[in-house]
Amino acid sequence: MKPIWGLMIDVFPIKGYRHRSYSILAGVVDSISAAMVAIGGKLTTGVALSSLIGLSATVPIADVTIDACIARNSIEIHHLVLSVVEEGIDIRQ
């Protein structure tokens, strides 16, 4: 699913923004889905299933968005990458 989300974020910007709008959208959907599961009590099967799908779908969207921002910043702000390499910080944990 992550390649599909990555293509969607790059090809279909929302209001001219690619990463910020999808990050905000994923956060809103995630918050609403989590609140419905936490507060809902006795949920119908359809509502519970859609809430859990919402929770499951927003995590890869946020992950792909953050990865894209890191990749873009490492290209645009090259001195940040060099400072990490020069300090010998291992970021591959």
KOLBA-697144 format. One record per residue: residue number from 1; residue in one letter; y, z, x of N, C-alpha, C in turn. Coordinates in steps of 0.1 Angstrom, whole numbers. Example, Ala and Ser with C-alpha at 12.3 -4.5 7.8 and 13.67 -1.06 7.14 Angstrom:
% residues 2
<vexvo 1; "a"; <-57; 78; 132>; <-45; 78; 123>; <-33; 78; 132>>;
<vexvo 2; "s"; <-22; 71; 128>; <-11; 71; 137>; <0; 79; 129>>;
END
This chain:
% residues 93
<vexvo 1; "m"; <-12; 0; 8>; <0; 0; 0>; <13; 0; 9>>;
<vexvo 2; "k"; <12; 6; 20>; <24; 7; 28>; <30; -7; 32>>;
<vexvo 3; "p"; <22; -17; 36>; <28; -30; 38>; <35; -36; 26>>;
<vexvo 4; "i"; <30; -33; 14>; <36; -38; 2>; <50; -32; 0>>;
<vexvo 5; "w"; <50; -18; 2>; <63; -11; 1>; <73; -16; 11>>;
<vexvo 6; "g"; <68; -18; 24>; <77; -23; 34>; <83; -36; 31>>;
<vexvo 7; "l"; <75; -45; 26>; <80; -58; 22>; <90; -57; 10>>;
<vexvo 8; "m"; <87; -48; 1>; <96; -47; -11>; <109; -41; -6>>;
<vexvo 9; "i"; <109; -32; 3>; <121; -26; 8>; <130; -36; 15>>;
<vexvo 10; "d"; <123; -44; 23>; <131; -54; 31>; <136; -66; 22>>;
<vexvo 11; "v"; <128; -70; 12>; <131; -82; 5>; <140; -80; -7>>;
<vexvo 12; "f"; <139; -68; -13>; <146; -65; -26>; <155; -53; -24>>;
<vexvo 13; "p"; <167; -55; -18>; <176; -44; -17>; <182; -40; -30>>;
<vexvo 14; "i"; <185; -27; -32>; <191; -22; -44>; <206; -20; -42>>;
<vexvo 15; "k"; <214; -27; -49>; <229; -26; -47>; <233; -28; -33>>;
<vexvo 16; "g"; <226; -37; -26>; <230; -41; -12>; <224; -32; -1>>;
<vexvo 17; "y"; <218; -21; -5>; <212; -11; 4>; <197; -13; 4>>;
<vexvo 18; "r"; <192; -13; 16>; <177; -15; 17>; <170; -1; 18>>;
<vexvo 19; "h"; <174; 7; 28>; <167; 19; 31>; <172; 31; 23>>;
<vexvo 20; "r"; <185; 32; 22>; <191; 44; 15>; <187; 45; 0>>;
<vexvo 21; "s"; <188; 33; -7>; <185; 33; -21>; <171; 36; -24>>;
<vexvo 22; "y"; <162; 31; -16>; <147; 34; -18>; <144; 48; -15>>;
<vexvo 23; "s"; <151; 54; -5>; <148; 68; -1>; <153; 77; -13>>;
<vexvo 24; "i"; <165; 74; -18>; <170; 82; -29>; <161; 80; -41>>;
<vexvo 25; "l"; <157; 68; -44>; <148; 65; -56>; <135; 73; -55>>;
<vexvo 26; "a"; <129; 72; -43>; <116; 79; -41>; <118; 94; -42>>;
<vexvo 27; "g"; <129; 100; -37>; <132; 114; -39>; <133; 118; -53>>;
<vexvo 28; "v"; <140; 110; -61>; <143; 113; -75>; <129; 113; -83>>;
<vexvo 29; "v"; <122; 102; -81>; <109; 100; -88>; <99; 112; -84>>;
<vexvo 30; "d"; <99; 115; -71>; <91; 126; -66>; <95; 139; -73>>;
<vexvo 31; "s"; <107; 142; -73>; <112; 155; -79>; <109; 156; -94>>;
<vexvo 32; "i"; <111; 145; -101>; <108; 145; -115>; <93; 146; -118>>;
<vexvo 33; "s"; <85; 139; -110>; <70; 140; -112>; <65; 154; -108>>;
<vexvo 34; "a"; <70; 160; -98>; <66; 173; -94>; <70; 184; -104>>;
<vexvo 35; "a"; <83; 182; -109>; <87; 192; -120>; <79; 191; -132>>;
<vexvo 36; "m"; <75; 178; -136>; <67; 177; -148>; <53; 184; -146>>;
<vexvo 37; "v"; <47; 182; -135>; <34; 188; -132>; <36; 204; -132>>;
<vexvo 38; "a"; <46; 209; -125>; <48; 223; -123>; <52; 230; -136>>;
<vexvo 39; "i"; <61; 224; -144>; <67; 231; -156>; <59; 227; -168>>;
<vexvo 40; "g"; <53; 215; -168>; <47; 209; -180>; <38; 218; -188>>;
<vexvo 41; "g"; <30; 226; -182>; <20; 234; -190>; <9; 225; -194>>;
<vexvo 42; "k"; <7; 224; -207>; <-4; 215; -212>; <1; 201; -214>>;
<vexvo 43; "l"; <-1; 193; -204>; <3; 179; -204>; <-8; 170; -210>>;
<vexvo 44; "t"; <-4; 160; -216>; <-14; 150; -221>; <-19; 143; -208>>;
<vexvo 45; "t"; <-31; 136; -210>; <-37; 129; -199>; <-28; 119; -193>>;
<vexvo 46; "g"; <-21; 111; -202>; <-13; 100; -197>; <-1; 105; -189>>;
<vexvo 47; "v"; <6; 116; -194>; <17; 122; -187>; <13; 128; -174>>;
<vexvo 48; "a"; <2; 135; -174>; <-3; 141; -161>; <-7; 130; -151>>;
<vexvo 49; "l"; <-13; 119; -156>; <-17; 109; -147>; <-5; 101; -141>>;
<vexvo 50; "s"; <4; 98; -150>; <17; 92; -145>; <24; 100; -135>>;
<vexvo 51; "s"; <25; 113; -138>; <31; 122; -128>; <25; 122; -115>>;
<vexvo 52; "l"; <11; 123; -115>; <4; 123; -102>; <5; 110; -95>>;
<vexvo 53; "i"; <5; 99; -102>; <7; 86; -96>; <21; 85; -90>>;
<vexvo 54; "g"; <31; 90; -97>; <45; 90; -92>; <45; 98; -79>>;
<vexvo 55; "l"; <39; 110; -79>; <38; 118; -66>; <32; 110; -55>>;
<vexvo 56; "s"; <21; 103; -58>; <13; 96; -48>; <20; 84; -43>>;
<vexvo 57; "a"; <28; 77; -52>; <35; 65; -48>; <47; 67; -40>>;
<vexvo 58; "t"; <54; 78; -42>; <67; 81; -35>; <65; 85; -21>>;
<vexvo 59; "v"; <54; 91; -17>; <52; 95; -3>; <52; 83; 6>>;
<vexvo 60; "p"; <44; 72; 3>; <44; 60; 12>; <58; 53; 12>>;
<vexvo 61; "i"; <65; 53; 1>; <78; 47; 1>; <88; 54; 10>>;
<vexvo 62; "a"; <88; 68; 10>; <96; 75; 19>; <92; 73; 33>>;
<vexvo 63; "d"; <79; 73; 36>; <74; 71; 49>; <78; 58; 55>>;
<vexvo 64; "v"; <76; 47; 47>; <80; 34; 52>; <95; 33; 54>>;
<vexvo 65; "t"; <103; 39; 45>; <117; 39; 47>; <122; 46; 59>>;
<vexvo 66; "i"; <116; 57; 62>; <119; 64; 74>; <115; 57; 87>>;
<vexvo 67; "d"; <103; 51; 86>; <99; 42; 98>; <108; 31; 100>>;
<vexvo 68; "a"; <113; 24; 89>; <122; 13; 91>; <135; 18; 97>>;
<vexvo 69; "c"; <140; 29; 93>; <153; 34; 98>; <151; 38; 113>>;
<vexvo 70; "i"; <140; 43; 117>; <138; 47; 131>; <137; 34; 139>>;
<vexvo 71; "a"; <130; 24; 134>; <129; 11; 141>; <143; 4; 142>>;
<vexvo 72; "r"; <151; 4; 132>; <164; -2; 132>; <173; 6; 142>>;
<vexvo 73; "n"; <173; 19; 141>; <181; 27; 150>; <177; 26; 165>>;
<vexvo 74; "s"; <164; 24; 167>; <160; 22; 181>; <164; 9; 187>>;
<vexvo 75; "i"; <167; -1; 178>; <172; -14; 183>; <187; -13; 184>>;
<vexvo 76; "e"; <194; -8; 174>; <208; -8; 174>; <214; 3; 184>>;
<vexvo 77; "i"; <208; 14; 185>; <213; 25; 194>; <203; 27; 205>>;
<vexvo 78; "h"; <204; 18; 214>; <194; 17; 225>; <195; 29; 234>>;
<vexvo 79; "h"; <206; 35; 236>; <207; 46; 246>; <200; 58; 241>>;
<vexvo 80; "l"; <198; 60; 228>; <190; 71; 223>; <175; 70; 227>>;
<vexvo 81; "v"; <170; 58; 227>; <156; 56; 232>; <155; 58; 246>>;
<vexvo 82; "l"; <165; 53; 254>; <165; 56; 268>; <166; 70; 272>>;
<vexvo 83; "s"; <174; 78; 264>; <175; 92; 268>; <162; 99; 265>>;
<vexvo 84; "v"; <154; 95; 255>; <141; 102; 252>; <132; 98; 264>>;
<vexvo 85; "v"; <132; 85; 268>; <123; 81; 279>; <127; 88; 292>>;
<vexvo 86; "e"; <140; 89; 295>; <144; 95; 307>; <140; 110; 308>>;
<vexvo 87; "e"; <141; 117; 297>; <138; 131; 297>; <123; 134; 297>>;
<vexvo 88; "g"; <115; 123; 295>; <101; 125; 296>; <95; 132; 284>>;
<vexvo 89; "i"; <102; 131; 273>; <97; 138; 260>; <87; 129; 254>>;
<vexvo 90; "d"; <75; 135; 252>; <64; 127; 246>; <65; 128; 230>>;
<vexvo 91; "i"; <69; 117; 224>; <71; 117; 210>; <58; 112; 203>>;
<vexvo 92; "r"; <48; 110; 210>; <35; 105; 204>; <26; 116; 201>>;
<vexvo 93; "q"; <29; 125; 192>; <21; 137; 189>; <12; 134; 177>>;
END
